[in-house]
Amino acid sequence: MANRSNLAWHRTSHLRKTIQGFLATVALVTGVSGYSQFANAADVTISAEYRPSTRAVKGNGFVNVTPASKLCRSGAWSCQGMNTIDLPIGPVEYGPVAAGATSREAFFVRWPNAQTRILLREEKSNRVAYATFRVTGIAGQYVAPGKTDMAGIFGSGMHAPSGRCAAIPAPRPTSPNAMTFAWATPSDGGCAGTPLRDVAAGEISIPGGSLALSYELVPPNPVDLPSGIYRGSHTFFVGPGQDFDFGDQARVSRQSVDLEFVLVVNHPFHLSNQNSLIVVDLAPPQGWHQWFNGGKPRGRIDHHVDFGLSSGSPLQVSIRCGTQPAQDGRCVLRNEKSSEVPLDLRLTIIGATTESSLPFSRIPLTAHTPVKIMVDRYLNNAQGLLDIGIDNGGLAEMGRNMETRYGERISVIFDALTE
């Protein structure tokens, strides 16, 4: 007596994979649903994506997809190889600044150079993760109205700040009355440009839209996270003694700026052996005649199908019977005499859990009710085991139909719940 079943693997438009089962065929069709990103009220959004199909320049696999600052895009700031964003705090106006003034009495700027811990929450599950953000430099343009010559105010060293600050390379001014400054993270207290002559109130300003930051973003380890969109925010304050401080002679237009952080984690969804046909031969190791003793079966028959599963999203698993309708939710094997034997299907995924947070081990699969596989991190080729069995009642039915063949095709379908 031969008893066979086919298993096939498929993925539909919202990410489905199927194991097709007794006399089992495995075929896979792939379709990935993406994550949408929504409009927000933040002043600036910093975005990074983890997609293994793309190549990250460095770090843990995230790719920074944040648009560069306007100063970079315009060519006013030589910022190749840096991550930059605009600092939209409006215009900065200056009162009178005396010749030779230093530190806070000069054209001063200080910014937060310590790491800031950013709390992120996945927008659907509310799962928490953390990133770190650090401002590494600031750039902007001083502009004077009329025929004021910046070289006459700051001299030939107009790009070099006083104190222990370091100037980031920047182009020379495109016009005599404009100067681009770009200063690296200060080691002590801030950076300042010292004028060679007295500067009248209102003679120099930083126009709105003319400030930018360079920064470092360290995302969380994506392997520790399920797929999803992780959002966080941080408010920086502007003014004397605040995060962004432009000195005692400056008048700022805004008191704060809000940064939003959006990290998209999109792990691959994959089943091993996805392009092959799995044929399951349900037969006792010692053969059918030795298995039956006087026509009375002993125990049950079980067969195990091993596979690997990779997913960062929760999954829904269902089964689809082939040519024969299910009996009490169980697919059946049938022979040429219309004898039917129900099958038991149980699924184990190492590292996954049920909706009740129990290990996903030997979970029954029926045609009536799908089951969910929950993940709290990326499953990278996790071991999967599909147990296929025939109980005593089925064996007794087979014993009455020796020398016949039972067979069926069954699909075990994995849907990635990414929407």
C-alpha positions in Angstrom: 0.0 0.0 0.0 1.3 3.4 -0.9 0.2 6.6 0.8 1.5 9.8 -0.6 0.8 13.5 -0.3 2.1 16.7 -2.0 3.2 20.0 -0.3 3.5 23.3 -2.1 4.7 26.8 -1.0 3.2 30.0 -2.2 3.2 33.8 -1.4 0.3 36.0 -2.5 0.2 39.8 -3.0 0.3 40.5 0.7 3.1 38.0 1.2 1.9 34.5 1.2 3.9 31.2 1.2 2.4 27.8 0.9 3.5 24.3 1.7 1.4 21.9 -0.3 1.1 18.7 1.4 0.5 14.8 1.2 2.1 13.7 -1.9 3.5 17.1 -1.3 4.5 19.8 -3.7 6.4 23.0 -2.7 6.1 26.0 -5.0 6.5 29.7 -4.0 5.0 32.8 -5.4 6.2 36.1 -3.9 4.5 39.5 -3.5 5.5 42.1 -0.9 3.3 44.7 0.5 5.1 47.9 1.5 4.9 50.2 4.4 3.3 53.6 4.0 4.7 56.7 5.5 2.4 59.4 6.7 2.6 63.1 6.8 3.6 64.6 10.2 3.8 67.9 11.9 7.6 67.7 12.7 9.9 70.5 11.5 12.4 68.0 10.1 12.1 64.2 9.5 15.2 61.9 9.5 14.5 58.6 7.8 16.4 55.4 7.5 15.5 52.0 6.0 16.6 48.5 6.6 16.1 46.5 3.4 18.5 43.6 3.0 18.2 43.9 -0.8 19.8 47.3 -0.6 23.4 48.0 0.2 24.2 50.1 3.3 27.3 52.1 3.1 28.2 51.4 6.7 26.7 50.6 10.1 24.3 47.9 10.9 22.4 47.7 7.6 20.2 50.8 7.7 20.4 53.2 4.8 19.8 56.8 5.5 17.3 58.1 3.0 16.9 61.6 4.4 17.2 64.4 1.8 20.4 66.5 2.2 20.1 70.1 3.5 19.5 73.0 1.2 23.0 74.3 1.8 24.4 71.0 0.5 22.1 70.8 -2.5 22.9 74.3 -3.5 26.7 73.7 -3.3 27.2 76.4 -0.7 28.5 73.7 1.7 31.0 71.0 0.9 29.3 68.2 2.8 30.1 65.1 0.8 30.0 62.0 2.9 28.0 63.7 5.7 24.4 63.3 6.7 22.8 66.8 6.8 19.5 68.3 7.5 18.1 71.9 7.6 17.7 73.6 10.9 14.5 75.6 10.4 14.5 78.1 13.2 13.8 81.1 11.1 16.1 84.2 10.7 18.7 85.0 13.4 19.2 88.8 13.8 22.2 90.3 15.6 22.5 93.5 17.7 25.8 95.5 17.7 29.0 93.4 17.9 32.2 95.2 18.9 35.5 94.7 17.0 37.5 91.9 18.6 34.5 90.5 20.4 34.9 86.8 21.3 32.7 84.0 22.6 29.1 84.9 23.4 29.6 88.6 22.5 30.7 87.7 19.0 29.0 85.8 16.2 28.6 82.8 18.4 26.9 79.4 18.1 26.8 76.5 20.4 24.9 73.2 19.8 24.4 69.9 21.6 27.3 67.6 20.8 26.4 64.8 23.2 24.5 61.8 22.1 20.7 62.0 22.5 18.8 58.8 23.1 15.7 58.6 20.9 12.8 56.4 22.0 11.1 54.8 19.0 7.8 53.0 18.9 6.5 50.7 16.2 3.4 52.3 14.9 1.2 49.2 15.0 2.5 47.0 17.9 3.8 49.9 20.1 7.1 47.9 20.5 9.9 50.1 21.9 13.4 50.5 20.4 16.1 53.1 20.8 18.4 55.0 18.5 21.0 57.6 19.2 21.4 61.0 17.5 24.3 63.4 17.7 24.9 66.8 16.1 28.4 66.8 14.7 28.5 70.2 13.1 26.6 73.3 12.0 26.7 75.4 8.8 25.0 78.6 7.7 25.3 81.8 5.8 25.9 85.3 7.3 24.4 87.8 5.0 24.8 91.6 5.0 22.5 94.0 3.1 23.8 96.5 0.6 27.4 96.8 -0.2 28.9 95.5 3.1 32.0 93.4 2.3 32.3 90.3 4.6 36.1 90.3 4.0 36.2 93.7 5.6 34.5 92.4 8.7 36.2 89.0 9.2 39.4 89.3 7.2 41.0 86.6 5.1 40.3 84.0 7.8 36.6 84.5 7.8 35.9 80.8 7.7 38.0 80.0 10.8 36.2 80.2 14.1 37.9 81.4 17.2 38.8 79.1 20.1 39.2 75.4 19.7 36.6 74.8 17.0 37.4 73.3 13.7 36.2 74.7 10.3 34.6 72.2 8.0 35.6 73.0 4.4 33.1 75.4 2.7 33.2 77.4 -0.5 34.3 81.0 -0.6 31.4 83.4 -0.6 29.5 83.6 -3.9 29.0 87.3 -3.3 31.0 89.9 -1.3 28.1 90.4 1.2 27.6 86.7 2.0 29.7 84.2 3.9 29.2 80.5 4.4 30.4 79.1 7.7 30.7 75.4 8.6 32.0 74.5 12.0 32.7 71.0 13.5 31.7 69.9 16.9 33.2 72.2 19.5 35.3 70.6 22.2 34.6 73.4 24.6 31.8 75.9 24.8 30.9 76.8 21.3 32.3 78.5 18.2 32.5 82.2 17.4 33.4 84.4 14.5 35.3 87.5 15.7 34.8 90.7 13.6 37.8 93.0 12.8 35.6 96.1 13.1 32.4 97.2 14.9 29.3 95.7 13.4 26.1 97.7 13.7 22.8 96.2 14.9 21.1 94.6 11.9 24.1 94.8 9.7 24.5 91.0 9.6 21.9 88.3 10.0 21.4 84.6 9.2 18.4 84.5 6.9 15.6 81.9 7.4 16.4 78.6 5.6 20.2 79.3 5.8 21.1 77.0 8.6 21.9 73.3 8.5 23.3 70.5 10.7 25.5 67.5 10.1 24.7 64.6 12.4 25.3 60.9 13.3 22.4 58.5 13.6 22.9 55.1 15.2 19.8 52.9 14.6 19.0 49.9 16.8 20.1 46.5 15.6 17.5 45.5 13.0 18.0 41.8 13.7 16.4 42.4 17.1 13.3 44.0 15.6 10.3 42.7 13.7 9.4 44.4 10.5 7.6 47.7 10.9 7.8 51.4 11.0 9.4 52.8 14.1 8.8 56.5 15.0 10.2 58.8 17.6 10.7 62.5 18.1 12.9 65.0 20.0 12.5 68.7 20.7 15.6 70.9 20.7 15.3 74.3 22.2 16.7 77.6 20.9 18.0 80.6 22.8 20.5 81.7 25.4 21.6 78.7 27.4 19.5 76.3 25.3 20.4 73.5 23.0 21.1 75.9 20.1 22.6 79.1 21.5 23.6 82.0 19.2 25.1 84.2 21.8 24.1 87.3 23.7 23.7 89.6 20.7 21.4 87.3 18.7 17.6 87.5 18.5 16.1 84.2 17.3 12.7 83.8 15.7 11.8 80.4 17.2 12.2 78.9 20.6 12.2 75.2 19.6 12.6 72.8 16.6 11.0 69.3 16.5 12.8 66.4 14.8 11.0 63.2 13.9 12.8 60.0 13.4 11.3 57.3 11.1 13.0 53.9 10.8 11.5 51.4 8.4 12.5 47.7 9.0 11.6 45.4 6.2 12.9 41.9 6.6 12.8 39.4 3.8 10.1 36.7 3.9 11.4 33.4 2.8 10.8 29.7 2.9 13.5 27.2 2.1 12.9 24.6 -0.6 10.4 27.0 -2.0 10.8 26.0 -5.6 10.7 22.3 -5.2 8.0 19.7 -4.9 7.9 17.8 -1.6 6.6 14.3 -1.9 5.7 12.7 1.5 5.6 8.9 1.5 3.5 7.8 4.5 4.7 4.2 5.1 6.1 2.4 8.2 9.8 1.9 8.1 9.5 -1.9 8.2 6.8 -2.1 5.6 3.1 -2.5 5.7 2.9 -6.3 6.2 5.1 -6.2 9.3 3.2 -3.2 10.6 -0.1 -5.0 10.7 -0.4 -8.0 12.9 -3.4 -10.0 11.9 -5.0 -7.0 10.3 -4.7 -5.0 13.5 -2.6 -1.8 13.2 -0.4 -0.7 16.1 0.1 2.9 17.0 0.2 5.6 14.3 2.3 6.7 11.4 4.1 10.1 11.5 6.3 11.9 8.9 8.2 15.1 9.5 8.9 17.7 6.9 11.8 20.1 7.8 12.1 23.6 6.3 13.5 27.0 7.1 11.5 30.2 7.6 12.7 33.8 7.6 10.3 36.5 8.6 10.3 39.7 10.5 6.5 39.9 10.4 3.8 37.9 12.1 2.3 35.2 10.0 -1.1 33.6 9.5 -1.0 29.9 8.6 -3.9 28.1 7.0 -4.3 24.8 5.0 -6.1 24.1 1.8 -7.2 20.6 1.0 -6.8 19.4 -2.6 -9.4 17.3 -4.4 -11.3 16.0 -1.3 -13.3 18.1 1.2 -12.1 18.3 4.7 -13.5 16.1 7.5 -13.9 18.0 10.7 -11.2 20.4 9.5 -8.8 17.7 8.5 -7.7 17.0 5.0 -8.1 13.4 3.9 -6.2 10.8 1.8 -8.4 8.8 -0.6 -7.8 5.6 -2.5 -9.4 4.3 -5.8 -12.1 2.6 -3.8 -13.2 5.9 -2.2 -11.8 4.9 1.2 -10.8 8.1 3.1 -8.3 8.5 5.9 -8.0 11.9 7.7 -4.6 13.5 8.3 -3.2 15.2 11.4 -1.1 18.3 10.6 0.9 19.9 13.4 3.4 22.8 12.9 6.4 23.9 14.9 8.5 27.1 14.3 11.5 27.5 16.6 11.8 31.0 18.0 8.1 31.9 17.3 5.2 32.1 19.7 1.4 31.8 19.6 -1.0 34.7 20.2 -0.9 33.5 23.8 2.9 34.0 23.9 3.5 30.2 24.2 6.1 28.5 22.1 4.8 27.7 18.7 5.3 24.0 19.0 3.1 21.2 17.5 0.2 23.6 16.8 -2.7 21.7 15.0 -3.5 23.0 11.6 -7.1 22.6 10.3 -9.0 23.8 7.3 -11.5 25.6 9.5 -9.4 28.2 11.4 -6.1 29.8 10.5 -3.5 30.2 13.3 -1.1 33.1 13.8 2.7 32.9 14.3 3.9 35.8 16.4 7.5 37.1 16.2 9.2 39.6 18.4 12.4 39.8 16.4 13.6 38.7 13.0 13.5 34.9 12.4 16.5 34.2 10.2 16.0 30.8 8.7 14.3 29.5 11.8 13.8 25.8 11.9 10.3 24.7 10.9 8.8 21.3 11.3 5.6 20.0 9.8 4.3 16.8 11.4 2.0 14.8 9.2 0.3 11.8 10.9 -2.3 9.1 10.5 -4.0 8.0 13.8 -5.1 4.5 14.8 -8.5 4.9 13.2 -6.9 5.8 9.9 -4.6 2.9 10.1 -7.5 0.5 10.7 -9.2 1.8 7.6 -6.0 1.3 5.6 -5.7 -2.3 7.0 -9.0 -3.0 5.4 -7.8 -1.8 2.0 -4.4 -3.5 1.5 -2.8 -3.3 -1.9 -4.4 0.1 -2.7 -2.9 3.6 -2.9 -4.0 6.6 -0.9 -3.0 10.1 -2.0 -3.9 13.8 -1.9 -2.3 17.3 -2.4 -2.5 19.7 0.5 -1.3 23.3 0.7 0.0 24.9 3.9 -0.2 28.6 3.4 1.9 31.3 5.2 0.6 34.8 4.9 2.9 37.6 6.2 0.7 40.1 8.0 2.4 43.3 6.9 -0.6 45.5 6.4 
